[in-house]
Amino acid sequence: MSVLSSREVLRPAPKGFKAWLAAKAMGLIPFGFRLLRTFKPIFKLGNNYIPSRYDDVREVFATDPAFAVPYKDKLDVITGDQPFFLGMGDTPAYHSGLTGMQRVVRADDLPALGRSAEERARKLVEAAGGSIEVVGLVRDVTFGLLGDYFGVPEPANGSLQAWAMRLFEFQFADPGGNKELRAEVDEIAPALRAHIQSEIERRRAAGGAG
């Protein structure tokens, strides 16, 4: 089955020793940060720094000239090298992109979005027959809500949930550069861009407001 037509939202989890090792590593993270806060509050690893105390973390986020944005390279893969403000430093282009997004995603939309999310969740729970998978419920509500809000319907040849989860994993949860995941992203990213562009062109041709 093509990755584009797959409805599997998550990639298969590791098994055996690899799964055991990953679980142990995740379980040790809180203990590791306790040690860092006590003995090495700012830990240097190559060209990377790991601050573990609140004030230091705040200072990093507030010091754009010294700490580069880590998202650009992978965002370029997802967007086809089109710049997006999430991958920019504190520049005029960043503020222009942010302002443009704020014109579209408005704070005064939030109450209606909240009501819509609650209504969608209520209907799904009522139709579940007494048993429901909570994470799946959250995904169904989220992607249904955002798809309608941004005007992006489900693609005829795939699933927005599956596509978006792969892209999210690639962007935010793939520090090791998994080759299999990258191969999937190289298919999904252009397909999603083409799907959105097609919808934009269809709406422009149809005219009307909205």
N, C-alpha and C positions, 0 to 999 in steps of 0.2 A: 504494500500500500504506500502511495506517495505521502510524504510528510504534509503536503498541502491539503490532501483530502482526509487526513487522519482526524478522528475526534478524540484522541487520547490527549487530555489536557497536560498531563505530566509525563516526562520521560521516565522509563523504568528506573526504579531505585536500585542502588548497588546491593549486592547480596554477599553472603558469606563473610569472609574475613574483612573485606573492604567495608561492608556495612557495619560490622562490629567496630572497626577502627574509627569510622566516621562518627558513630554514636558516642564512642568514648571521647573523641576529640571535642565534640560539641559539649559534652557534659563537663569537660575540664575548663571550658572558657571562663566561667565565673571565677573559679579558683585562680586561674592564670591572671585575670585582671586584678584580683585582690593582691597577688604578689607584686604585680607591676605598680599598683598604687602605693604599695609600701616601700618597695626597694628601687624601682626605676620608673617614676611617673611618666617620663617621656622616653620611650624606647625607640632607638634608631635601628632600622633593619635595611641596610643598603641605602637607597635613596628615599626610603619611606620612614615616617615617624608615626608612632602609635601613642597618642596622649591618653591617659587613663583617668585623669581627674577633671572634674566639671569645669573649673576655671580655664584650664588649658584647652579643653575641647572647644569652649566658647571662643577663646582667642584665635584658635585655628580657623574656625568658621568666619570670623570677622576680619581676617587678614588675607584678603584675596591676592595682593601682590606677591606674597611669599609662598602661598600654597596653591598650586595649580589645580584646575578642575580635572578630575580623573575620567570624565565620561566621554570626551570628544571622540576618541578613536573608534569606540564601539558605536557611538551614535552615528558616525559617518557611514558605517556599514548599514545601519538600519535605515537611514534617511537617504542613502545614495549620494553622500557627500554634500547634501544640502545643509547649511548651518542651522542649528537649533540652539536656543538660548541656554538650555540645560548644559551644553558643552562649552560655554563661553566663560571668559573671565569677566570682571566688572568693567565692561567697555560700553561705548555708545550703542553698538549693535546688540549687546545683551539687553540693555534697557529698552531699546526699540522693540525687540522681540517679546520681552516681558509685557510691555504696554499693550502690544497687539493681542497677546493672549488674554490679558485682563479685560480687554474690550469685549471679547467673545465669552469668556468664562466669568460671569459677573457674580459678585457676592449676593446680589438680591435674587439670584436664581436658587440659592441654597434652600430656603423653606419649601419651595415647590419640589425640588429634588428629594428632600427628606420625606415629604409626603408620598411621592412616587415610589421611593424605595420601600417604605413601610407597606404600601398597598401591594406592591409586587411580592414582597416576602409573605404577606398574609395569604395571598392567593396560592402561592406555591405550597405553603404549609397546609392549607385546607385541602389541597389536591394530593397530598403526599400519602394519604391513607394510614396515618399513625406512625410512620417511620420516615426519617429524613436524614440525609447526610449533610451536616452543617456547612462544611467548606464548599460543597457543591451548591448549596443554597445561596451562599454569599456570592459565589461566582456568577450564578444565574441572575441574581438581582443586579450585581455590579455591571456586568456586560450588557444586559438588557437596558439598563438605565443609561449608561454612557453611549451605547450605540444609538439610542433614540435622541439623546441630548446633542450629540455631535453630528447626527444625520448619517451615520455609517451603518448600513444594514449588514446582515450576515452575507458573506460571499457565497456565490453559487457553488464553488468548488472547495469549500473548506469551512473552518470554524474560527470566529474571532477569538474565542477563549483559548483554543489551542495555539493559534498563531501568536497571540499576545503573550501567553505564558512562556513560549520559547524565546521570544524577543526579550522579555523581562529577565529571564534566567541568564541569557547571554550578556545583557547590559549590567546586571547588578549582582549576579551570583555565580560567575564563572571566572574566578581569578586565575585559574590554571590554563585557560584557553583550550577547552575541550574541542577536539577536531570534529567529532561527530555532531556536536551542537552547532558548531560554526557552519558545517555543511547544510544543516537544516535551516539555519538563519539565512544563508545565501539563497535559498529557495523562497523562504517565507517573506523576507523583507521586500524584495521587488514585487511579489504578488500582492502584498498588502498596499504598497504604494500605488500599484496599478488599479487596485480595487477602489481606493479612495479617489484617485484621479478620475476614474470612470464615473463615479457617483457625482463628483463635482461637475463634470461635463454634462451629465444627464440632467442635473438640476438647473444648470444654466440654460440649457436648451429648452427646458419646460417653462422657464420663467416663473413669475410669482414671487411672493415674499416668503421669508422663513430661512 
